Amino acid sequence: MSMKGVKQPPSGPRAELKRQAIVRAARELFLREGFGVGMDAIADEAGVSKVTVYNHFGSKEALFTAVITGALDEPLAGDASAALEKLAEAEDLRAALLKAARSWVRSVRSNDKVAALRNLVAAEAHRFPELGRAWQHHGPEGHHPAVANALRALSDQGRLVIPDLETAIIQLYSLLVFPHMVFSSYGTHIDDDLTDRLIASGVDMFLSHYGPRPT
């Protein structure tokens, strides 16, 4: 398909700074006012013109999709990501994975804004087929590179046996963080004691399934 006539978003360092400012402003306003917030208000909050917003994103739906895809993996930033990156170097894999999992789950539980964005997505999902297409295009590995890189490195070392990386990524999420995401969407809090038990048993289940079998 020819790209002739298809307008490309602005590029370069200055344009990227404006794009980041627009996404930050949109995130705050979507959380505060919902999807009904106007593009004029987002432009004002970002300190740019509405034309600039449309040049970067084309539509409110595209901007909302950018906000969501940029935010939902925030809990894997910082300490959790650093702990995952060190897994392949750990002598005691179970202890290292427990430490990484606790940091990751703590971030998920404490990030109220990301939880609010997930709930907003659930309420507005019918408007955004782009979110589903983005997942299909990138897959779990593309959306969760910190997890994918850690599991790939452990598989390459032979410390785990992972024939299907995408499946393993989703299973690790399911064991560790999805319970908190699902229950929080119902307004239910999983207490600290149960959280610790879920993490410990989740790590053991994952390592038991993907650990190398004795020859």
Backbone as numpy.savetxt, mean C-alpha at the origin, in Angstrom:
# Nx Ny Nz CAx CAy CAz Cx Cy Cz
-0.61 1.15 -30.66 -1.45 2.34 -30.66 -0.58 3.58 -30.66
-0.83 4.52 -31.54 -0.05 5.74 -31.62 -0.36 6.65 -30.45
0.68 7.33 -29.92 0.51 8.28 -28.85 0.24 9.68 -29.37
0.18 9.84 -30.70 -0.07 11.15 -31.27 -1.44 11.64 -30.84
-1.47 12.89 -30.35 -2.72 13.48 -29.92 -3.07 13.19 -28.47
-2.31 12.28 -27.81 -2.55 11.98 -26.41 -1.67 12.91 -25.56
-2.30 13.71 -24.73 -1.57 14.69 -23.94 -0.87 14.02 -22.77
0.43 14.23 -22.67 1.20 13.65 -21.59 1.25 14.62 -20.41
1.26 14.11 -19.17 1.34 15.01 -18.02 2.69 15.72 -17.98
2.76 16.87 -17.32 4.03 17.60 -17.22 5.09 16.74 -16.55
6.35 16.95 -16.94 7.44 16.17 -16.36 8.56 17.12 -15.92
9.52 16.57 -15.18 10.63 17.37 -14.69 10.48 17.62 -13.20
11.57 18.05 -12.53 11.56 18.24 -11.07 10.48 19.21 -10.59
10.32 20.34 -11.27 9.32 21.32 -10.84 7.91 20.76 -10.97
7.65 20.07 -12.06 6.34 19.46 -12.26 6.07 18.39 -11.21
7.10 17.63 -10.84 6.93 16.58 -9.82 6.58 17.19 -8.47
7.20 18.32 -8.13 6.86 18.99 -6.87 5.41 19.44 -6.87
4.95 19.95 -7.99 3.55 20.37 -8.09 2.63 19.16 -7.99
3.02 18.07 -8.64 2.20 16.86 -8.57 2.07 16.38 -7.13
3.17 16.37 -6.40 3.14 15.94 -5.00 2.26 16.85 -4.16
2.35 18.16 -4.42 1.51 19.11 -3.68 0.03 18.89 -3.96
-0.30 18.59 -5.21 -1.70 18.33 -5.58 -2.21 17.07 -4.89
-1.40 16.02 -4.89 -1.81 14.76 -4.26 -2.01 14.96 -2.76
-1.08 15.68 -2.11 -1.22 15.93 -0.67 -2.50 16.71 -0.38
-2.74 17.76 -1.16 -3.93 18.58 -0.95 -5.20 17.77 -1.19
-5.20 16.98 -2.25 -6.38 16.17 -2.57 -6.65 15.16 -1.48
-5.60 14.57 -0.97 -5.77 13.58 0.10 -6.44 14.20 1.32
-5.96 15.36 1.74 -6.53 16.01 2.92 -7.99 16.39 2.68
-8.28 16.91 1.50 -9.65 17.35 1.22 -10.60 16.18 1.00
-10.13 15.11 0.36 -10.97 13.93 0.20 -11.33 13.35 1.57
-10.35 13.33 2.48 -10.60 12.82 3.82 -11.57 13.72 4.58
-11.42 15.02 4.40 -12.22 15.97 5.15 -13.64 16.10 4.59
-13.77 16.09 3.26 -15.04 16.42 2.65 -15.61 15.31 1.76
-14.85 14.24 1.53 -15.32 13.18 0.66 -15.06 13.49 -0.80
-15.54 12.58 -1.67 -15.25 12.72 -3.09 -15.94 13.93 -3.71
-16.93 14.48 -3.03 -17.66 15.62 -3.58 -16.89 16.92 -3.58
-15.70 16.97 -2.99 -14.91 18.20 -2.97 -14.60 18.65 -4.40
-14.60 19.96 -4.62 -14.37 20.47 -5.96 -12.90 20.56 -6.33
-12.62 20.51 -7.61 -11.24 20.63 -8.08 -10.69 22.03 -7.82
-11.57 23.05 -7.79 -11.11 24.40 -7.43 -10.52 24.41 -6.03
-11.20 23.75 -5.10 -10.73 23.72 -3.72 -9.40 22.98 -3.62
-9.25 21.89 -4.36 -7.99 21.14 -4.35 -6.87 22.00 -4.92
-7.14 22.71 -6.01 -6.12 23.58 -6.60 -5.71 24.67 -5.62
-6.69 25.29 -4.94 -6.37 26.33 -3.96 -5.52 25.78 -2.82
-5.89 24.60 -2.33 -5.15 23.99 -1.22 -3.72 23.67 -1.62
-3.52 23.28 -2.88 -2.19 22.93 -3.38 -1.38 24.15 -3.81
-2.04 25.30 -3.95 -1.34 26.50 -4.38 -1.03 26.51 -5.87
-1.88 25.86 -6.66 -1.71 25.83 -8.11 -3.03 26.19 -8.77
-3.02 26.34 -10.08 -4.26 26.62 -10.80 -5.01 25.32 -11.08
-6.32 25.45 -11.34 -7.10 24.26 -11.67 -6.62 23.65 -12.99
-6.15 24.51 -13.90 -5.60 24.01 -15.16 -4.41 23.09 -14.90
-3.57 23.48 -13.94 -2.40 22.65 -13.59 -2.85 21.30 -13.06
-3.89 21.29 -12.23 -4.40 20.03 -11.69 -4.85 19.12 -12.83
-5.60 19.66 -13.76 -6.09 18.86 -14.89 -4.95 18.45 -15.82
-3.94 19.29 -15.97 -2.79 18.93 -16.81 -2.09 17.69 -16.25
-2.05 17.59 -14.92 -1.36 16.46 -14.29 -2.23 15.21 -14.25
-3.54 15.37 -14.03 -4.37 14.20 -13.74 -5.55 14.00 -14.69
-6.00 15.03 -15.35 -7.04 14.85 -16.36 -8.45 14.80 -15.82
-8.65 14.22 -14.64 -9.99 14.11 -14.07 -9.88 13.91 -12.56
-10.99 14.17 -11.87 -11.01 13.95 -10.42 -10.84 12.46 -10.11
-11.42 11.61 -10.96 -11.27 10.16 -10.74 -9.81 9.73 -10.81
-9.08 10.28 -11.79 -7.66 9.94 -11.92 -6.87 10.45 -10.72
-7.22 11.65 -10.23 -6.53 12.20 -9.05 -6.83 11.36 -7.82
-8.08 10.95 -7.64 -8.44 10.11 -6.51 -7.68 8.79 -6.56
-7.59 8.21 -7.74 -6.84 6.97 -7.90 -5.38 7.15 -7.51
-4.78 8.28 -7.90 -3.38 8.56 -7.54 -3.23 8.70 -6.04
-4.18 9.35 -5.39 -4.14 9.51 -3.94 -4.18 8.15 -3.25
-5.08 7.30 -3.70 -5.27 6.01 -3.04 -4.07 5.09 -3.27
-3.64 4.96 -4.51 -2.53 4.05 -4.79 -1.25 4.52 -4.12
-1.11 5.83 -3.87 0.07 6.34 -3.19 0.02 6.19 -1.69
-1.18 5.97 -1.13 -1.32 5.98 0.32 -1.51 4.61 0.95
-2.09 3.66 0.26 -2.49 2.43 0.90 -1.31 1.58 1.38
-0.14 1.79 0.81 1.01 1.04 1.29 1.92 1.87 2.19
1.42 3.00 2.68 2.22 3.81 3.59 2.72 3.05 4.81
1.92 2.13 5.39 2.43 1.40 6.54 3.72 0.63 6.28
4.06 0.39 4.99 5.31 -0.31 4.70 6.49 0.64 4.55
6.28 1.92 4.84 7.40 2.86 4.81 8.13 2.82 6.15
9.30 3.43 6.19 10.02 3.61 7.45 10.53 2.31 8.05
10.24 2.13 9.35 10.81 1.01 10.11 10.39 -0.34 9.55
9.14 -0.46 9.13 8.67 -1.76 8.63 9.42 -2.15 7.36
9.61 -1.20 6.46 10.33 -1.49 5.23 11.78 -1.85 5.52
12.41 -1.10 6.44 13.81 -1.39 6.79 13.95 -2.79 7.39
13.00 -3.17 8.23 13.05 -4.50 8.84 12.88 -5.59 7.79
12.01 -5.37 6.82 11.83 -6.35 5.75 13.08 -6.48 4.90
13.75 -5.35 4.64 14.97 -5.38 3.82 16.09 -6.18 4.48
16.06 -6.29 5.81 17.12 -7.00 6.54 16.84 -8.49 6.74
15.68 -8.95 6.28 15.32 -10.34 6.52 16.34 -11.31 5.94
16.80 -11.02 4.72 17.71 -11.94 4.05 19.05 -12.05 4.76
19.39 -11.07 5.60 20.66 -11.08 6.32 20.55 -11.71 7.70
19.33 -12.00 8.15 19.10 -12.44 9.52 19.55 -13.89 9.72
20.21 -14.13 10.83 20.57 -15.50 11.18 19.34 -16.28 11.65
18.52 -15.63 12.45 17.29 -16.26 12.95 16.13 -15.67 12.17
15.68 -16.38 11.14 14.65 -15.85 10.25 13.33 -15.64 10.98
12.95 -16.56 11.85 11.67 -16.41 12.55 11.67 -15.15 13.41
12.74 -14.94 14.16 12.81 -13.76 15.03 12.79 -12.48 14.21
13.49 -12.48 13.08 13.55 -11.28 12.24 12.20 -11.01 11.59
11.51 -12.08 11.15 10.21 -11.88 10.53 9.18 -11.42 11.57
9.28 -11.93 12.79 8.40 -11.46 13.86 8.60 -9.97 14.12
9.86 -9.54 14.15 10.15 -8.12 14.38 9.59 -7.26 13.25
9.81 -7.70 12.00 9.29 -6.95 10.86 7.77 -6.92 10.87
7.16 -8.05 11.20 5.70 -8.12 11.21 5.11 -7.21 12.28
5.73 -7.17 13.45 5.21 -6.31 14.53 5.29 -4.84 14.14
6.38 -4.45 13.49 6.52 -3.06 13.04 5.47 -2.74 11.98
5.27 -3.65 11.06 4.32 -3.48 9.96 2.90 -3.38 10.50
2.52 -4.32 11.36 1.16 -4.32 11.90 0.93 -3.09 12.77
1.93 -2.69 13.55 1.80 -1.48 14.37 1.51 -0.26 13.50
2.18 -0.18 12.35 1.95 0.95 11.44 0.55 0.92 10.87
0.08 -0.29 10.51 -1.27 -0.42 9.97 -2.30 0.01 11.01
-2.11 -0.41 12.24 -3.08 -0.13 13.30 -3.11 1.35 13.68
-1.97 2.02 13.55 -1.87 3.40 14.05 -2.13 4.46 12.99
-2.20 4.05 11.71 -2.35 5.03 10.64 -3.84 5.25 10.36
-4.43 6.19 11.13 -5.87 6.42 11.02 -6.25 7.01 9.66
-5.37 7.83 9.08 -5.71 8.47 7.81 -5.78 7.43 6.68
-4.86 6.47 6.70 -4.90 5.43 5.67 -6.15 4.57 5.85
-6.51 4.29 7.11 -7.74 3.53 7.36 -8.95 4.30 6.83
-8.97 5.61 7.05 -10.08 6.43 6.55 -10.12 6.42 5.02
-8.95 6.42 4.38 -8.91 6.35 2.92 -9.44 5.02 2.41
-9.11 3.93 3.10 -9.64 2.62 2.70 -11.17 2.62 2.77
-11.71 3.23 3.83 -13.16 3.29 3.97 -13.78 4.16 2.88
-13.07 5.22 2.50 -13.56 6.10 1.44 -13.57 5.35 0.10
-12.56 4.54 -0.13 -12.51 3.72 -1.34 -13.71 2.77 -1.38
-14.00 2.13 -0.24 -15.12 1.20 -0.19 -16.42 1.91 -0.53
-16.56 3.16 -0.07 -17.78 3.90 -0.32 -17.90 4.37 -1.77
-16.76 4.60 -2.40 -16.76 5.19 -3.74 -16.28 4.23 -4.83
-16.13 2.94 -4.48 -15.48 2.00 -5.39 -16.16 1.92 -6.75
-17.47 2.11 -6.81 -18.18 2.00 -8.08 -17.73 3.05 -9.08
-17.12 4.15 -8.60 -16.68 5.21 -9.50 -15.31 4.94 -10.11
-14.57 3.97 -9.54 -13.15 3.90 -9.85 -12.69 2.54 -10.37
-13.09 2.18 -11.59 -12.53 0.95 -12.18 -11.02 1.06 -12.35
-10.47 2.31 -12.34 -9.02 2.48 -12.47 -8.26 1.77 -11.36
-8.84 1.74 -10.16 -8.15 1.09 -9.05 -7.99 -0.40 -9.31
-9.05 -1.04 -9.81 -8.97 -2.46 -10.14 -8.01 -2.72 -11.27
-8.02 -1.85 -12.28 -7.10 -2.04 -13.41 -5.66 -1.84 -12.97
-5.43 -0.89 -12.06 -4.06 -0.65 -11.58 -3.53 -1.90 -10.87
-4.39 -2.56 -10.06 -3.97 -3.78 -9.38 -3.66 -4.88 -10.40
-4.54 -5.04 -11.39 -4.33 -6.08 -12.39 -3.05 -5.84 -13.19
-2.74 -4.57 -13.46 -1.57 -4.25 -14.28 -0.27 -4.49 -13.50
-0.25 -4.05 -12.25 0.99 -4.14 -11.47 1.09 -5.43 -10.67
-0.06 -5.96 -10.22 -0.06 -7.17 -9.43 0.46 -6.91 -8.03
0.35 -7.91 -7.14 0.82 -7.74 -5.77 2.29 -7.37 -5.69
3.12 -7.94 -6.57 4.55 -7.66 -6.52 4.84 -6.20 -6.82
4.14 -5.65 -7.80 4.37 -4.26 -8.16 3.87 -3.29 -7.11
2.80 -3.66 -6.42 2.24 -2.77 -5.40 2.97 -2.90 -4.07
3.63 -4.00 -3.82 4.26 -4.22 -2.53 5.72 -4.63 -2.71
6.55 -3.74 -3.26 7.93 -4.12 -3.58 8.77 -4.52 -2.37
8.53 -3.89 -1.20 9.33 -4.24 -0.03 9.10 -5.70 0.37
7.85 -6.13 0.35 7.53 -7.51 0.68 8.05 -8.45 -0.41
7.82 -8.07 -1.66 8.26 -8.92 -2.77 9.76 -9.11 -2.76
10.51 -8.04 -2.56 11.97 -8.13 -2.57 12.48 -9.01 -1.44
11.87 -8.89 -0.26 12.31 -9.71 0.88 12.05 -11.19 0.61
10.85 -11.51 0.12 10.53 -12.92 -0.12 11.35 -13.48 -1.27
11.60 -12.67 -2.30 12.41 -13.14 -3.42 13.84 -13.44 -2.97
14.40 -12.57 -2.14 15.77 -12.79 -1.66 15.85 -14.06 -0.82
14.88 -14.29 0.04 14.87 -15.50 0.86 14.68 -16.75 0.02
13.90 -16.64 -1.04 13.71 -17.76 -1.95 15.01 -18.04 -2.72
15.68 -16.99 -3.16 16.94 -17.16 -3.89 18.00 -17.82 -3.00
17.95 -17.54 -1.72 18.91 -18.14 -0.78 18.55 -19.59 -0.43
17.35 -20.00 -0.79 16.90 -21.34 -0.43 16.36 -21.43 0.99
16.20 -20.28 1.67 15.68 -20.31 3.04 14.16 -20.43 3.05
13.53 -20.05 1.95 12.12 -20.31 1.73 11.96 -20.91 0.34
10.91 -21.68 0.17 10.62 -22.28 -1.14 9.29 -21.68 -1.60
9.38 -20.74 -2.55 8.19 -19.98 -2.96 8.02 -20.12 -4.47
7.20 -21.06 -4.90 7.00 -21.24 -6.35 6.14 -20.16 -6.98
5.31 -19.49 -6.19 4.38 -18.48 -6.71 4.47 -17.26 -5.80
5.28 -16.27 -6.23 5.55 -15.11 -5.38 4.29 -14.28 -5.11
3.47 -14.07 -6.13 2.27 -13.25 -5.93 1.33 -13.87 -4.90
1.17 -15.18 -4.97 0.34 -15.86 -3.98 0.91 -15.69 -2.58
2.23 -15.84 -2.45 2.87 -15.74 -1.14 2.71 -14.34 -0.56
2.80 -13.30 -1.38 2.63 -11.93 -0.91 1.23 -11.75 -0.33
0.21 -12.19 -1.08 -1.16 -12.03 -0.61 -1.39 -12.84 0.66
-0.80 -14.03 0.73 -0.97 -14.85 1.93 -0.32 -14.19 3.15
0.84 -13.57 2.98 1.49 -12.91 4.10 0.65 -11.72 4.57
0.13 -10.95 3.63 -0.79 -9.87 3.99 -2.01 -10.43 4.73
-2.54 -11.53 4.23 -3.75 -12.10 4.84 -3.51 -12.52 6.27
-2.34 -13.08 6.54 -2.03 -13.55 7.88 -1.73 -12.42 8.85
-1.13 -11.34 8.36 -0.61 -10.32 9.27 -1.45 -9.04 9.34
-1.81 -8.48 8.20 -2.42 -7.14 8.24 -3.88 -7.08 7.81
-4.32 -8.02 6.97 -5.71 -7.94 6.52 -6.72 -8.01 7.67
-6.49 -8.82 8.72 -7.47 -8.83 9.82 -7.72 -7.43 10.39
-6.66 -6.65 10.53 -6.81 -5.31 11.10 -7.51 -4.37 10.13
-7.21 -4.53 8.84 -7.88 -3.70 7.83 -9.38 -4.00 7.79
-9.72 -5.28 7.82 -11.13 -5.67 7.72 -11.89 -5.26 8.97
-11.35 -5.57 10.15 -12.07 -5.26 11.38 -12.20 -3.76 11.59
-11.16 -2.99 11.21 -11.24 -1.54 11.39 -12.33 -0.95 10.50
-12.57 -1.56 9.33 -13.63 -1.05 8.46 -15.01 -1.25 9.08
-15.10 -2.19 10.04 -16.36 -2.40 10.77 -16.41 -1.58 12.05
-15.33 -0.83 12.32 -15.28 -0.07 13.56 -14.88 -0.91 14.76
-14.31 -2.09 14.51 -13.92 -3.01 15.58 -12.40 -2.99 15.76
-11.95 -2.95 17.01 -10.52 -2.89 17.32 -10.06 -4.25 17.84
-8.99 -4.79 17.27 -8.37 -6.01 17.77 -7.38 -5.63 18.86
-7.55 -6.17 20.05 -6.71 -5.73 21.18 -5.27 -6.22 21.04
-4.40 -5.68 21.89 -2.96 -5.94 21.78 -2.62 -7.41 21.96
-3.29 -8.07 22.91 -2.98 -9.47 23.17 -3.32 -10.34 21.97
-4.49 -10.14 21.40 -4.87 -10.92 20.23 -3.99 -10.57 19.04
-3.61 -9.30 18.92 -2.69 -8.91 17.84 -1.39 -9.68 17.93
-0.82 -9.78 19.12 0.44 -10.52 19.30 0.27 -11.98 18.93
-0.86 -12.58 19.30 -1.10 -13.98 18.98 -1.28 -14.18 17.49
-1.97 -13.26 16.85 -2.15 -13.35 15.40 -0.82 -13.24 14.67
0.05 -12.33 15.11 1.35 -12.16 14.47 2.20 -13.42 14.63
2.30 -13.91 15.87 3.15 -15.08 16.12 2.65 -16.30 15.35
1.36 -16.55 15.39 0.84 -17.72 14.69 0.90 -17.52 13.18
0.69 -16.28 12.71 0.77 -16.00 11.27 2.16 -16.24 10.73
3.18 -15.77 11.45 4.56 -15.99 11.04 4.88 -17.49 11.02
4.45 -18.21 12.06 4.72 -19.64 12.11 4.02 -20.40 10.99
2.79 -20.01 10.68 2.08 -20.67 9.57 2.78 -20.41 8.25
3.22 -19.17 8.03 3.88 -18.83 6.78 5.20 -19.59 6.63
5.99 -19.60 7.69 7.30 -20.28 7.62 7.12 -21.80 7.51
6.09 -22.32 8.17 5.84 -23.75 8.09 5.47 -24.15 6.66
4.70 -23.31 6.00 4.25 -23.65 4.64 5.37 -23.48 3.63
6.16 -22.40 3.77 7.17 -22.08 2.77 8.60 -22.44 3.16
8.78 -22.98 4.36 10.12 -23.40 4.74 10.56 -24.61 3.94
11.89 -24.75 3.73 12.38 -25.93 2.98 12.09 -27.23 3.72
11.71 -28.23 2.97 11.40 -29.53 3.58 12.69 -30.33 3.77
12.78 -31.09 4.87 13.96 -31.95 5.08 14.09 -32.95 3.93
15.32 -33.19 3.50 15.53 -34.16 2.43 15.64 -35.55 3.02
